[in-house]
Amino acid sequence: MTTIRAIIDTDPGIDDAVAILFALASPVFVILGITTVAGNIGITTTTRNAGRLLALAGRQDVPVFAGAAGPLACKGFDVAEIHGSDGLGGVAFPAPLAEPGGDAVAWLAARFMVEPAGTVDLLTLGPLTNLARLVTDHPAAARRIRRVIAMGGAVLDKGNIGPRSEFNMAADPEAADIVFGAGLPVILIPLDVTRKVRASQPYCDRLQASGKTGAVASAALIRAYFQNTTVSGPGSESRPLHDPCVMLLAEDPSLFTLEPMGLSVDLGPTRDAGALTPDATRPVIHVAMEVDGARALDLLAARLTA
């Protein structure tokens, strides 16, 4: 079993929380730290939520560092109607066990310079603001990242915050443009894929029945997603489990089909800000365009219930 040493950059967020609980439960991951960014909700709440998730998992060994309180240039979004005013759908979590550190970008730079080059992944679940600042302010450290696996964007699918724009990209288009133009080893997981990974009520029952702390919490988080869907009942499905796809791809790339492409980012003032367009003049990254959704859900459940 290959060990994945990783840092998680996140804005928890219901699906972020499930992704983090998966990574903490999986024997494959060694999580070196969590950095936070404003996205789903303000930086104070996202940072507190990272600490609450670690407290639930009993992981005092994983430090949290607060990052960007807003995007590089544009105005951010508030999606409390999806994630709840606390960012975690009103699901109960314990208080953080430790105070977070500050200046996530400085910590990322220092950590990547200390670690052997090409040995640590950066798993990004929110807007790319922290990574863009790392690229701009600490380029030598950014070049030492083994790979960036990021959730965001839509390539052929429609957007979820604008006609063609996805939330993480639209929340900071300038940051996405910097990252996709930096020549880093990036794997992007867009809505084209994440919309195919959705849980059912029986799936939540399976998690709940295991009695495992992370699984029970994940079941409650996913059920909070059902509160915001227009169809309910035994056959209904949750909103897409976007962010867990990052961890699932990191652990088992065979679940996904990747395509190489360059991407340009719409930086205009319209509702398509953050929209992605294939562009052969841009540096090549790898974009997930297909997923085995059933196997992905099986792996998610297997780790959470173990």
VEXTI-809493 format. One line per 3 residues: number of its first residue (from 1); for each residue x, y, z of C-alpha. Coordinates in steps of 0.02 Angstrom, whole numbers, always signed. Layout:
NUM = X:Y:Z | ...
//
This chain:
1 = +0:+0:+0 | +75:+166:-56 | +73:+303:+75
4 = +11:+473:+18 | +86:+617:+117 | -26:+767:+92
7 = -84:+938:+148 | -268:+981:+131 | -319:+1157:+79
10 = -505:+1177:+114 | -658:+1283:+153 | -769:+1163:+255
13 = -912:+1147:+190 | -1017:+988:+199 | -931:+892:+59
16 = -761:+957:+117 | -799:+882:+287 | -838:+711:+214
19 = -678:+719:+112 | -574:+762:+264 | -653:+626:+371
22 = -615:+501:+232 | -432:+554:+224 | -415:+544:+413
25 = -492:+370:+414 | -393:+298:+268 | -230:+208:+308
28 = -162:+271:+143 | -150:+455:+195 | -28:+543:+309
31 = -103:+717:+332 | +33:+841:+375 | -82:+989:+402
34 = -239:+1080:+349 | -242:+1256:+277 | -405:+1350:+262
37 = -476:+1474:+139 | -635:+1577:+133 | -755:+1499:+10
40 = -913:+1410:+65 | -917:+1529:+213 | -801:+1655:+298
43 = -624:+1613:+350 | -661:+1614:+537 | -794:+1481:+515
46 = -699:+1374:+389 | -547:+1374:+504 | -652:+1329:+656
49 = -735:+1190:+557 | -567:+1114:+511 | -526:+1109:+697
52 = -696:+1034:+738 | -670:+893:+613 | -499:+854:+685
55 = -573:+856:+861 | -705:+730:+808 | -570:+617:+737
58 = -458:+640:+890 | -316:+706:+781 | -226:+837:+885
61 = -70:+795:+786 | -133:+883:+629 | -106:+1073:+634
64 = -227:+1199:+557 | -172:+1364:+480 | -291:+1502:+428
67 = -267:+1564:+251 | -346:+1689:+132 | -497:+1782:+200
70 = -553:+1827:+25 | -511:+1809:-160 | -366:+1896:-245
73 = -473:+2023:-337 | -658:+1985:-350 | -796:+1977:-220
76 = -828:+1806:-142 | -992:+1711:-119 | -1096:+1656:+29
79 = -1180:+1487:+8 | -1252:+1465:+182 | -1415:+1408:+102
82 = -1324:+1249:+49 | -1200:+1220:+191 | -1294:+1302:+334
85 = -1243:+1454:+436 | -1109:+1349:+522 | -1044:+1278:+359
88 = -1079:+1099:+415 | -1266:+1085:+390 | -1304:+1105:+575
91 = -1222:+936:+615 | -1150:+935:+791 | -960:+930:+807
94 = -848:+956:+957 | -751:+1116:+982 | -574:+1125:+912
97 = -441:+1054:+1026 | -309:+1182:+979 | -296:+1360:+917
100 = -256:+1375:+731 | -98:+1453:+667 | -97:+1603:+554
103 = -24:+1638:+381 | -61:+1475:+294 | +40:+1524:+140
106 = +198:+1555:+241 | +174:+1386:+327 | +148:+1299:+160
109 = +306:+1378:+91 | +409:+1327:+242 | +340:+1150:+243
112 = +368:+1118:+59 | +546:+1184:+73 | +582:+1066:+218
115 = +505:+911:+138 | +600:+820:+0 | +544:+889:-168
118 = +407:+791:-252 | +350:+695:-97 | +197:+792:-34
121 = +30:+816:-121 | -80:+970:-102 | -264:+921:-102
124 = -369:+1076:-135 | -556:+1074:-97 | -598:+1259:-112
127 = -548:+1416:-206 | -365:+1414:-259 | -317:+1577:-172
130 = -188:+1504:-53 | -103:+1405:-191 | -100:+1556:-307
133 = -15:+1658:-171 | +110:+1518:-144 | +148:+1515:-331
136 = +168:+1705:-336 | +260:+1735:-173 | +356:+1572:-150
139 = +382:+1495:-324 | +525:+1383:-269 | +415:+1304:-136
142 = +270:+1282:-258 | +384:+1188:-379 | +419:+1059:-243
145 = +238:+1000:-235 | +222:+820:-295 | +51:+852:-371
148 = -99:+964:-345 | -267:+875:-348 | -404:+1005:-355
151 = -592:+1000:-362 | -666:+1135:-471 | -729:+1196:-637
154 = -839:+1128:-775 | -774:+1081:-946 | -920:+1011:-1047
157 = -1052:+1019:-910 | -1150:+1173:-861 | -1095:+1273:-710
160 = -1171:+1275:-536 | -1150:+1460:-493 | -1160:+1533:-669
163 = -1205:+1465:-841 | -1031:+1392:-866 | -944:+1429:-701
166 = -919:+1317:-549 | -910:+1385:-372 | -726:+1359:-330
169 = -667:+1436:-494 | -793:+1578:-488 | -748:+1619:-307
172 = -573:+1668:-364 | -547:+1663:-553 | -382:+1756:-543
175 = -312:+1625:-425 | -366:+1484:-542 | -286:+1573:-689
178 = -121:+1588:-596 | -121:+1405:-543 | -168:+1335:-714
181 = -35:+1442:-796 | +105:+1398:-676 | +159:+1234:-752
184 = +126:+1136:-593 | +77:+951:-598 | -111:+980:-578
187 = -253:+855:-584 | -422:+943:-594 | -587:+859:-549
190 = -730:+959:-625 | -919:+950:-612 | -918:+836:-765
193 = -859:+700:-646 | -918:+749:-473 | -1100:+755:-526
196 = -1089:+567:-554 | -1045:+534:-371 | -1204:+549:-267
199 = -1260:+456:-112 | -1431:+381:-78 | -1527:+368:+85
202 = -1486:+181:+98 | -1302:+228:+75 | -1317:+346:+224
205 = -1402:+207:+322 | -1251:+97:+284 | -1132:+228:+353
208 = -1241:+258:+505 | -1257:+72:+544 | -1069:+49:+556
211 = -1064:+152:+716 | -894:+222:+667 | -875:+404:+719
214 = -823:+471:+549 | -953:+367:+458 | -1095:+422:+572
217 = -1044:+604:+553 | -1029:+584:+364 | -1203:+508:+355
220 = -1272:+658:+449 | -1178:+779:+336 | -1240:+695:+177
223 = -1417:+692:+245 | -1402:+880:+270 | -1375:+890:+82
226 = -1542:+802:+55 | -1628:+946:+143 | -1582:+1056:-6
229 = -1637:+941:-147 | -1804:+954:-232 | -1836:+767:-231
232 = -1841:+665:-71 | -1878:+484:-30 | -1792:+315:-34
235 = -1739:+330:-216 | -1675:+508:-209 | -1493:+558:-215
238 = -1393:+690:-125 | -1309:+838:-203 | -1146:+783:-285
241 = -1007:+733:-167 | -885:+849:-252 | -738:+860:-134
244 = -722:+676:-82 | -676:+644:-264 | -508:+727:-231
247 = -461:+601:-97 | -536:+457:-195 | -430:+498:-348
250 = -275:+518:-241 | -300:+346:-165 | -363:+253:-319
253 = -330:+340:-486 | -407:+191:-577 | -579:+257:-529
256 = -557:+404:-648 | -512:+435:-830 | -396:+583:-854
259 = -371:+688:-1010 | -225:+809:-1040 | -276:+985:-1086
262 = -235:+1167:-1061 | -371:+1277:-986 | -404:+1462:-996
265 = -506:+1546:-858 | -638:+1679:-892 | -584:+1834:-795
268 = -726:+1945:-857 | -861:+2033:-755 | -1007:+1923:-808
271 = -1087:+1772:-723 | -965:+1665:-821 | -817:+1727:-720
274 = -715:+1573:-679 | -780:+1473:-829 | -652:+1355:-905
277 = -614:+1335:-1091 | -494:+1208:-1167 | -346:+1307:-1234
280 = -199:+1227:-1323 | -87:+1378:-1286 | -96:+1350:-1097
283 = +13:+1230:-995 | -54:+1052:-996 | -140:+988:-840
286 = -239:+826:-820 | -427:+837:-805 | -540:+697:-743
289 = -679:+673:-870 | -751:+503:-819 | -777:+412:-653
292 = -841:+244:-595 | -965:+318:-473 | -1018:+154:-393
295 = -839:+101:-355 | -799:+275:-291 | -943:+267:-167
298 = -889:+92:-115 | -714:+152:-74 | -782:+303:+20
301 = -892:+191:+127 | -756:+60:+152 | -636:+186:+228
304 = -765:+277:+333 | -838:+116:+406 | -675:+21:+436
//
